Amino acid sequence: MDGLSETSALRALPESDLPAVAEAVRAEMIEAVSITGGHLGSGLGVVELTVALHHVFDTPDDRIVWDVGHQAYPHKILTGRRDRIRTLRQPGGLSGFTKRSESVYDPFGAAHSSTSISAALGMAVARDLDVAEAKAKGQPALKRRNMIAVIGDGSMSAGMAYEAMNNAGALHSRLIVILNDNDMSIAPPVGAMSAYFARLASGGTYRSLRETAKQLGKLLPKALYQRAAAAEEYARSLVVGGGTMFEEMGFHYVGPIDGHNLDHLLPILKNVRDTEQGPILLHVVTRKGKGYAPAEASDDRYHGVVKFDVLSGVQAKAKPNAPAYTRVFGESLIKAADADPKVVAITAAMPGGTGIDLFGKAHPDKTFDVGIAEQHAVTFAGGLATEGYKPFVAIYSTFLQRAYDQVVHDIALQNLPVRFCLDRAGLVGADGATHAGAFDLAYLCCLPNMTVMAASDEAELVHMVATAHAHDSGPIALRYPRGEGVGVDLPERGEALPIGKGRMVRRPEGARVALLSLGTRLSEALKAADLLEAEGIAVTVADARFAKPLDEAMILDLAATHEVLITLEEGSVGGFGAMVLHLLAEKGALDAGRVRVRTLTLPDTYQDHNSPDAMYREAGLDADSIAGTVRDTLPERKVRGPAKLVSVGQTQR
């Protein structure tokens, strides 16, 4: 590994040295992730493939686009970032995904799945246009460059991947797609014979002969040509096996081959690299967690890990102080389904991350994991709703963005009672900007017919699941964050809340300031109120509960009876605060200028990964920052001496 800071050095090594490089990369990755946490199993499964790709292809001039980025840690180690690999997902350190601003070797940023083929095809077409322009101008031929998309079999379940493949097949652009099949969900390798056929099928001689035969066949009578073509297709299917679907989409299919055998990988990758036709799909079979026994034995538990002991594989999870929101949601949904046979649960390849795994154990026949297909999940739920079922669609806030058209057109427009359960609402820490649930308030509150709730603690989440269950007059969404609750007692059963009604949490006599919180910033609002009370500033604290419809009576009362009204939310600009301002303006509550309004939101930027607490401090949504905003907003100034506050326009006596 020493001296391999650039991929050019890796390409200079003899092939006989590459297995040792792969083992060194694997050891380095295990050691690093044991310190930082992160995605382990996927990266271990592509170590040999990563080494082979950077040895065969002229990166970074040849582009490698990694889908999602879960598997990109070996890629980072080999592309000049080994000395920083122990900063993965740490403040100021390497991203857990590919990131264009991080390295020239990351040509496209990822973290959401199924984007790699589209991006790589765009790069391939841009290359072809550049070549055509240079030729038209009589300029020297440009350097021959390859565009490679590496996509997992799970990501291939998303419609976007097939849209890209359909386009690539029609364009006939020279594109290489590597299907990393780590669940053996398409076809298993069959050892040396499979590798031999794959090498044969990827070679220029075979492809040239095949194309020549096609051209000669066209000289035959139509009936004979059709029979010959059918015979060729049948014979080829004996070689390519499960690749018939890809062939029909216009790809030349090669595989499956063992993705851990460098003797098989290297010659086939060279053949694929040197071909002039396209597109090509290379089917590589790998094993998640390869080379680390605990991860091989339990690939689901080692997909994403916290810090762990390398020798034992034991993950060092801290003892929780309160139940996680995800678990509270899952258990509440189970109770709803126990009482109502019409309750069903839907998730898009995230059962564990959303609590649907718990529901699935209790009600397996009412649980539907549709794969990485958020668009389908939403419209599928709409279909269930039309037949009288009560679908709960549990999707991370950041992933529901992918199905926005379906939410608008298929659900809200038709006013179908689909329940959207948005896990990971707000900031998510080490996963960073790509996974932050920052925008759902803004993109849902603008939709007619939509009801939007946000739980302030785990007890409120129980009630909101019951509210969503009871709400059958249109779509409804509830949002809750990643991590543990605040430690309040949980009700045995949830009670349906009145739609559009908030609650007053604290209202001291003579309060001049009102904090109106939506979601789990309520605990910070209460701490801020305590800080300000110690300074002689009485503060009302209210829990909005609903971002849409708003509790108009409560909000107008707060604006009429306080000098300062501050809204708090774990979302972007354009969300809850914007809804409150619109209400106040519409009702004329701001006309007299008696109340000063401030909206505290997430900043209008993409925040880099850090601890959630640090990110909320940066956003100005912690107790100290909230109290500071109140001080800055009060219509008065401080004078020397004790903490006595004097109104502007008065004189000190």
C-alpha positions in Angstrom: 0.0 0.0 0.0 2.9 2.4 0.6 3.6 4.6 -2.4 0.1 4.0 -3.9 -1.2 7.6 -3.3 -2.2 7.8 -7.0 -3.8 5.3 -9.2 -1.0 5.6 -11.7 1.2 3.8 -9.3 -1.4 1.0 -9.0 -1.4 0.6 -12.7 2.4 0.3 -12.8 2.3 -2.8 -10.5 2.4 -6.3 -12.0 -0.9 -8.1 -11.7 0.7 -10.6 -9.4 0.9 -7.9 -6.7 -2.7 -6.9 -6.9 -4.1 -9.6 -4.5 -1.7 -8.2 -1.8 -3.0 -4.7 -2.5 -6.6 -5.9 -2.1 -5.8 -7.5 1.2 -4.1 -4.3 2.5 -7.0 -2.2 1.4 -9.5 -4.5 3.1 -7.4 -4.4 6.4 -7.2 -0.7 6.2 -10.9 -0.3 5.7 -11.8 -2.6 8.6 -9.5 -0.7 10.9 -10.7 2.7 9.8 -14.4 1.9 10.1 -13.9 0.3 13.5 -12.9 3.8 14.6 -15.3 6.0 12.7 -18.3 3.8 12.1 -20.0 3.9 8.7 -20.9 1.5 5.9 -18.8 -1.7 6.1 -20.3 -4.7 4.4 -20.8 -3.1 0.9 -17.2 -1.8 0.7 -15.7 -5.1 1.8 -17.6 -6.8 -1.0 -16.0 -4.6 -3.8 -12.3 -4.5 -2.7 -11.0 -6.7 -5.5 -13.3 -5.0 -8.0 -12.1 -1.6 -7.0 -8.5 -2.6 -7.2 -9.1 -4.1 -10.7 -11.0 -1.1 -12.0 -8.3 1.4 -11.0 -5.6 -0.9 -12.4 -7.3 -1.4 -15.7 -8.8 2.0 -16.3 -7.0 5.3 -16.6 -8.7 7.1 -13.7 -9.4 9.9 -13.2 -9.5 10.6 -16.9 -11.7 7.5 -17.2 -14.7 8.2 -14.9 -16.0 5.7 -12.3 -19.4 6.6 -11.0 -20.2 4.6 -7.8 -24.0 4.3 -7.2 -25.1 5.4 -3.7 -21.5 5.5 -2.4 -21.9 2.9 0.4 -19.2 0.9 -1.3 -16.8 3.7 -2.0 -14.4 3.5 1.0 -11.9 1.2 -0.9 -12.1 3.7 -3.8 -11.2 6.5 -1.4 -8.2 4.6 0.1 -6.8 4.1 -3.4 -7.4 7.6 -4.7 -5.2 9.7 -2.4 -7.3 9.8 0.7 -5.8 6.9 2.6 -4.1 9.3 5.1 -7.6 10.8 5.9 -9.6 7.6 5.9 -9.9 7.7 9.7 -11.7 11.0 9.4 -14.7 9.3 7.6 -18.0 10.9 8.7 -16.2 13.0 11.3 -16.5 16.8 11.6 -14.3 18.3 8.9 -13.4 14.8 7.6 -14.2 12.7 4.6 -17.7 12.2 3.5 -19.3 8.8 3.8 -20.3 9.0 0.2 -18.6 10.2 -3.1 -18.4 13.9 -3.3 -17.2 16.0 -6.2 -15.6 18.7 -4.0 -13.6 16.1 -2.2 -11.6 14.6 -5.0 -11.1 14.6 -8.8 -11.7 10.9 -8.6 -15.3 11.4 -7.5 -16.8 12.6 -10.8 -20.4 12.5 -9.4 -21.7 12.9 -5.9 -24.0 10.2 -4.6 -25.9 9.0 -1.5 -29.3 8.3 -3.0 -29.4 5.2 -5.2 -29.9 4.4 -8.8 -28.3 7.6 -10.3 -25.0 6.2 -11.6 -26.1 5.0 -15.0 -27.9 8.2 -15.9 -24.8 10.3 -14.7 -22.3 8.1 -16.5 -24.4 8.1 -19.7 -24.5 11.9 -19.6 -20.7 11.9 -19.3 -20.4 9.5 -22.2 -22.6 11.6 -24.4 -20.6 14.7 -23.4 -17.4 12.9 -24.4 -18.9 11.9 -27.8 -20.0 15.4 -28.5 -16.5 16.7 -27.7 -15.0 14.1 -30.0 -17.4 15.0 -32.8 -16.7 18.7 -32.4 -12.9 18.2 -32.5 -13.3 16.1 -35.6 -15.5 18.7 -37.3 -12.9 21.4 -36.6 -10.0 19.2 -37.9 -8.4 19.1 -34.5 -6.3 16.2 -33.3 -8.3 13.2 -32.0 -9.1 13.5 -28.3 -7.9 10.9 -25.8 -10.1 7.8 -25.7 -12.0 7.9 -22.4 -14.3 5.4 -20.7 -17.3 6.0 -18.5 -18.1 3.3 -16.0 -21.2 3.1 -13.7 -21.0 0.6 -10.8 -24.5 -0.2 -9.5 -25.7 -2.8 -7.0 -28.5 -5.2 -7.6 -30.6 -3.5 -5.0 -30.3 -0.2 -6.8 -31.4 -1.9 -10.1 -34.9 -2.2 -8.6 -35.4 1.5 -9.1 -37.1 2.7 -12.2 -34.5 5.4 -12.8 -31.9 2.7 -13.6 -34.1 1.2 -16.3 -34.9 4.6 -17.7 -31.2 5.3 -18.1 -30.5 1.8 -19.6 -33.4 2.3 -22.1 -31.9 5.6 -23.2 -28.3 4.2 -23.3 -29.5 1.3 -25.5 -31.1 3.7 -27.9 -28.1 6.0 -28.1 -25.6 3.2 -28.6 -23.0 5.3 -26.7 -19.9 3.5 -25.5 -20.8 3.1 -21.8 -19.8 0.4 -19.3 -22.3 -0.6 -16.6 -21.0 -3.0 -13.9 -23.8 -4.7 -12.1 -22.5 -5.6 -8.6 -24.7 -8.5 -7.6 -24.0 -9.0 -3.9 -27.2 -10.8 -3.1 -27.0 -13.3 -6.0 -30.5 -12.1 -6.9 -30.1 -12.5 -10.6 -27.8 -15.4 -11.4 -25.0 -17.2 -9.5 -21.5 -17.6 -11.1 -20.6 -21.1 -12.2 -16.9 -20.9 -11.7 -14.2 -21.2 -14.3 -16.5 -22.1 -17.2 -18.7 -19.0 -16.5 -15.5 -16.9 -16.5 -14.4 -18.4 -19.7 -17.6 -17.7 -21.5 -17.6 -14.2 -20.1 -14.1 -13.6 -21.4 -15.1 -15.0 -24.7 -18.3 -12.9 -25.0 -16.4 -9.7 -23.9 -13.7 -10.1 -26.5 -13.4 -8.1 -29.7 -13.2 -11.2 -31.9 -16.6 -12.5 -30.7 -18.3 -9.2 -31.0 -16.8 -8.6 -34.5 -17.9 -12.0 -35.7 -21.3 -11.5 -34.3 -21.8 -8.2 -36.0 -20.4 -9.5 -39.3 -22.8 -12.4 -39.1 -25.7 -10.0 -38.5 -24.8 -8.0 -41.6 -24.4 -11.1 -43.8 -27.7 -12.5 -42.4 -29.5 -9.4 -43.8 -28.7 -10.6 -47.3 -30.7 -13.8 -46.7 -34.4 -14.1 -47.3 -36.4 -12.5 -44.5 -37.8 -15.8 -43.2 -34.3 -17.4 -43.1 -32.8 -14.3 -41.5 -35.4 -14.4 -38.7 -34.8 -18.0 -38.0 -31.0 -17.5 -37.9 -31.5 -14.5 -35.6 -33.7 -16.6 -33.3 -31.1 -19.4 -33.3 -28.3 -17.0 -32.5 -30.3 -15.5 -29.6 -31.1 -19.0 -28.2 -27.4 -20.0 -28.5 -26.3 -16.8 -26.9 -28.8 -17.2 -24.0 -27.1 -20.5 -23.2 -23.9 -18.4 -22.7 -25.2 -15.2 -21.1 -28.0 -16.9 -19.0 -29.7 -14.2 -17.0 -28.6 -11.4 -19.3 -31.4 -11.7 -21.9 -33.2 -8.7 -20.3 -30.2 -6.5 -20.7 -29.6 -7.6 -24.2 -33.2 -6.7 -25.1 -32.5 -3.2 -23.8 -29.6 -2.8 -26.2 -26.7 -3.8 -23.9 -24.1 -6.4 -24.7 -24.2 -8.6 -21.6 -21.1 -10.2 -20.1 -21.2 -12.5 -17.1 -21.8 -13.5 -14.4 -18.2 -13.6 -13.1 -16.7 -13.9 -9.6 -16.0 -10.4 -8.4 -13.4 -11.6 -5.9 -11.2 -13.5 -8.4 -8.7 -11.1 -10.0 -7.6 -13.7 -12.5 -11.2 -13.6 -13.9 -11.8 -9.8 -13.4 -8.7 -8.4 -15.0 -8.8 -9.9 -18.6 -12.6 -9.3 -18.8 -12.2 -5.7 -17.7 -9.5 -5.2 -20.3 -11.7 -6.6 -23.0 -14.6 -4.3 -21.9 -12.2 -1.3 -21.8 -11.0 -1.9 -25.3 -14.2 -2.5 -27.1 -15.4 0.2 -29.5 -19.1 -0.6 -29.3 -21.5 0.0 -26.5 -23.2 -0.1 -24.2 -21.9 -3.1 -22.2 -23.2 -4.5 -19.0 -20.7 -6.6 -16.9 -22.4 -8.8 -14.3 -20.1 -9.3 -11.3 -21.1 -11.4 -8.3 -19.6 -10.4 -4.9 -20.3 -11.1 -1.3 -21.1 -8.4 1.3 -18.6 -8.3 4.1 -16.0 -10.4 2.2 -12.9 -11.1 4.2 -14.2 -10.1 7.6 -15.9 -13.1 9.3 -18.5 -11.2 11.5 -19.7 -9.2 8.5 -19.9 -12.3 6.2 -21.9 -14.0 8.9 -24.4 -11.2 9.3 -24.3 -8.8 6.3 -27.5 -7.0 7.4 -26.1 -6.0 10.8 -22.8 -4.9 9.2 -24.2 -2.9 6.4 -23.9 0.3 8.5 -22.1 0.1 11.8 -21.0 2.2 14.7 -17.6 1.8 16.2 -16.7 -1.8 16.8 -13.9 -4.1 18.1 -12.0 -5.5 15.1 -11.2 -8.9 16.8 -14.7 -9.7 18.1 -16.8 -7.6 15.8 -18.9 -6.4 18.7 -20.3 -3.0 18.0 -20.0 -0.4 20.8 -23.5 0.9 21.0 -24.3 3.1 24.0 -27.1 2.1 26.2 -30.1 4.1 25.2 -31.7 6.5 27.7 -35.1 6.5 25.9 -36.7 4.5 23.1 -35.8 5.5 19.6 -38.5 7.3 17.6 -38.3 4.6 14.9 -39.1 1.9 17.4 -41.9 3.9 19.0 -43.4 4.4 15.5 -43.1 0.7 14.6 -44.7 -0.5 17.9 -47.5 2.1 17.6 -48.3 0.9 14.1 -48.4 -2.7 15.3 -51.1 -1.7 17.8 -53.1 0.1 15.1 -53.0 -3.0 12.9 -53.9 -5.3 15.8 -57.2 -3.3 16.1 -57.8 -2.7 12.4 -57.3 -5.3 9.6 -57.3 -2.6 7.0 -53.9 -1.2 8.2 -51.0 -2.0 5.9 -47.4 -0.9 5.9 -45.2 0.0 2.9 -41.5 0.8 2.8 -39.0 1.2 0.0 -36.0 -1.1 0.9 -35.7 0.5 4.4 -37.6 -1.8 6.8 -35.1 -1.6 9.6 -34.5 2.1 9.2 -38.2 2.9 9.4 -39.5 0.5 12.0 -41.4 -1.5 9.4 -39.2 -4.6 10.3 -41.0 -4.7 13.7 -44.4 -4.4 12.0 -43.4 -7.1 9.5 -42.7 -9.6 12.3 -46.2 -9.0 13.8 -48.1 -8.6 10.5 -46.1 -10.2 7.7 -49.1 -10.4 5.3 -49.7 -6.7 5.7 -46.1 -5.6 5.1 -44.8 -4.6 1.6 -41.2 -3.8 0.9 -41.2 -2.7 -2.7 -37.5 -2.2 -3.1 -35.7 1.0 -4.0 -38.8 2.3 -5.7 -40.3 5.3 -3.8 -42.4 6.4 -6.8 -44.0 3.0 -7.0 -44.4 2.8 -3.2 -46.5 6.0 -3.2 -48.8 5.2 -6.1 -49.1 1.6 -4.9 -50.3 3.0 -1.6 -52.8 5.1 -3.5 -54.2 2.1 -5.1 -54.6 0.4 -1.7 -56.4 3.5 -0.4 -59.0 3.4 -3.2 -60.0 0.0 -2.1 -60.6 1.0 1.5 -57.3 0.0 3.0 -55.3 2.3 5.3 -51.7 2.4 3.9 -48.9 3.8 6.1 -45.9 4.6 3.8 -42.7 4.8 5.9 -39.9 6.5 4.0 -37.1 8.7 5.0 -37.9 12.4 4.5 -35.0 12.8 2.1 -36.1 9.8 0.0 -39.7 10.9 -0.3 -38.3 13.7 -2.4 -37.9 11.1 -5.1 -41.6 10.5 -5.3 -42.8 14.1 -5.2 -44.8 13.9 -8.4 -46.6 10.8 -7.2 -47.4 12.6 -3.9 -48.8 15.6 -5.8 -50.6 13.9 -8.7 -51.5 10.5 -7.5 -52.3 11.2 -3.8 -53.0 14.8 -3.0 -54.8 15.7 -6.2 -57.2 12.7 -5.7 -57.4 13.4 -1.9 -56.6 9.7 -1.1 -56.1 8.9 2.5 -52.5 7.7 2.4 -50.4 8.1 5.6 -46.9 9.3 5.0 -44.5 8.5 7.9 -41.3 10.5 7.5 -38.4 9.1 9.5 -35.1 11.0 9.7 -36.9 14.4 9.6 -34.4 17.1 10.5 -30.6 16.7 10.7 -29.0 13.3 10.7 -25.4 13.9 11.8 -22.7 11.8 10.1 -24.7 11.0 7.0 -24.7 14.7 6.2 -26.6 16.8 3.7 -27.7 14.0 1.4 -29.7 12.3 4.1 -31.0 15.3 6.0 -34.7 15.6 6.2 -34.7 19.3 5.6 -37.4 19.9 2.9 -40.5 17.9 3.6 -42.3 20.7 5.4 -41.8 23.0 2.5 -42.7 20.5 -0.2 -45.8 19.1 1.6 -47.3 22.2 3.3 -47.9 23.8 -0.2 -50.1 20.9 -1.3 -53.9 21.2 -1.1 -55.7 18.5 0.9 -52.5 17.6 2.8 -52.3 17.5 6.6 -48.8 17.7 8.1 -47.9 16.9 11.7 -44.6 16.8 13.6 -44.0 15.0 16.9 -42.4 17.0 19.7 -41.5 13.9 21.7 -42.1 10.1 21.6 -45.4 10.3 23.4 -46.7 12.8 20.8 -45.5 10.4 18.1 -47.8 7.7 19.6 -50.7 10.0 19.4 -49.9 11.1 15.9 -49.8 7.5 14.7 -53.3 7.1 16.1 -54.3 10.4 14.5 -53.1 9.3 11.1 -54.9 6.0 11.5 -58.2 7.8 12.3 -57.8 10.4 9.6 -59.6 9.1 6.5 -60.6 12.2 4.7 -57.3 12.8 2.8 -53.6 12.4 2.9 -51.7 13.0 6.1 -48.0 13.1 7.0 -46.2 12.8 10.3 -42.5 13.5 10.7 -40.1 12.5 13.4 -36.3 12.5 13.8 -33.5 10.0 13.9 -32.4 8.9 17.4 -33.8 8.6 20.8 -36.7 10.3 22.3 -36.6 12.7 25.3 -37.5 10.2 27.9 -41.2 11.0 28.6 -43.7 8.3 29.7 -45.4 6.6 26.8 -49.2 6.2 26.7 -50.5 2.6 26.5 -52.5 3.6 23.5 -52.5 6.7 21.3 -55.4 9.1 21.1 -56.4 10.8 17.9 -55.6 14.5 18.1 -58.0 17.2 16.9 -56.8 18.1 13.4 -55.1 21.5 13.3 -55.0 22.1 17.1 -51.7 22.9 18.9 -51.1 22.9 22.7 -49.9 25.4 25.2 -47.0 24.0 27.1 -46.1 27.0 29.3 -47.7 30.4 29.6 -46.5 32.5 32.6 -48.4 35.7 33.5 -47.0 38.7 31.8 -45.1 36.8 29.2 -43.7 39.2 26.5 -42.1 36.5 24.3 -43.8 33.5 22.7 -41.8 30.5 21.3 -43.9 28.5 18.9 -42.2 25.2 18.2 -43.0 22.5 15.6 -41.3 19.1 16.3 -38.6 18.1 18.7 -37.0 21.5 19.1 -39.6 21.9 21.8 -37.2 20.6 24.4 -34.7 23.3 23.4 -37.4 25.9 23.4 -38.2 25.0 27.1 -34.5 25.2 28.0 -34.3 28.6 26.3 -37.3 29.8 28.3 -35.6 28.8 31.5 -32.5 30.7 30.5 -34.5 33.8 29.8 -36.7 33.5 32.9 -33.5 33.7 35.0 -32.9 37.1 33.4 -36.4 38.3 34.2 -37.9 37.6 30.8 -41.1 35.6 30.9 -41.6 33.3 27.9 -44.7 31.4 26.6 -43.9 28.1 24.9 -46.4 26.4 22.6 -46.3 23.2 20.6 -47.8 23.7 17.2 -48.3 20.0 16.5 -49.6 20.8 13.0 -47.8 22.7 10.2 -50.9 22.3 8.1 -53.6 23.2 8.9 -52.3 25.7 11.5 -54.0 26.4 14.8 -55.1 29.8 13.7 -56.7 30.8 17.0 -53.7 30.0 19.0 -51.2 31.7 16.7 -53.3 34.8 16.3 -53.6 35.0 20.1 -49.9 34.6 20.6 -49.2 37.4 18.1 -51.8 39.7 19.8 -50.6 39.2 23.3 -46.8 39.1 23.0 -44.2 41.5 21.8 -42.0 38.8 20.2 -43.1 35.7 18.4 -40.5 33.2 17.3 -41.2 30.0 15.3 -38.9 27.0 15.5 -38.7 24.1 13.1 -36.3 21.4 12.0 -36.8 22.2 8.3 -35.7 24.6 5.6 -36.9 28.0 4.8 -40.3 28.0 3.1 -41.9 25.6 5.7 -43.7 26.0 9.0 -42.4 29.6 9.6 -43.5 30.7 6.2 -47.0 29.2 6.8 -47.2 31.2 10.1 -46.1 34.4 8.4 -48.6 33.9 5.6 -51.4 33.5 8.2 -50.4 36.6 10.2 -50.1 38.7 7.0 -53.4 37.4 5.7 -55.2 38.1 8.9 -53.7 41.6 9.3 -51.9 40.6 12.6 -48.8 42.4 11.5 -50.4 45.7 10.4 -50.2 47.5 13.7 -46.5 46.6 14.2 -47.1 45.4 17.7 -45.3 42.0 17.4 -41.9 41.2 16.1 -41.8 37.9 14.3 -38.7 35.7 13.6 -38.6 32.3 12.0 -35.8 30.0 13.0 -35.2 27.3 10.4 -32.3 25.2 9.1 -29.9 27.5 7.2 -30.4 28.1 3.5 -27.4 25.9 2.7 -26.4 22.3 2.7 -24.7 21.5 6.1 -21.7 19.3 6.1 -21.7 16.2 8.3 -21.1 16.6 12.0 -22.8 15.5 15.2 -26.5 16.5 15.3 -25.9 18.7 18.4 -23.2 20.6 16.6 -25.3 21.0 13.4 -28.2 22.4 15.4 -25.9 24.9 17.1 -24.7 25.9 13.7 -28.3 26.3 12.6 -29.1 28.5 15.6 -31.7 26.0 16.9 -30.2 25.1 20.3 -31.3 26.7 23.6 -28.5 29.2 23.8 -29.0 30.4 20.2 -32.8 30.6 20.7 -32.4 32.7 23.8 -29.9 34.9 21.9 -32.4 35.5 19.1 -35.0 36.5 21.7 -32.6 39.1 23.3 -31.7 40.5 19.9 -35.4 40.8 19.0 -36.9 42.4 22.1 -37.7 46.1 21.5 -35.4 47.4 24.2 -31.7 47.9 25.1 -29.6 46.9 28.0 -28.2 49.6 30.3 -25.3 49.5 32.6 -25.6 48.0 36.0 -27.8 45.0 37.0 -29.7 43.1 34.4 -32.4 45.7 34.2 -34.2 46.1 30.9 -35.4 49.6 29.8 -37.7 50.1 26.9 -36.6 52.2 24.0 -38.0 55.7 24.3 -38.1 55.7 28.1 -35.5 57.3 30.3 -33.9 55.6 33.2 -35.1 57.1 36.6 
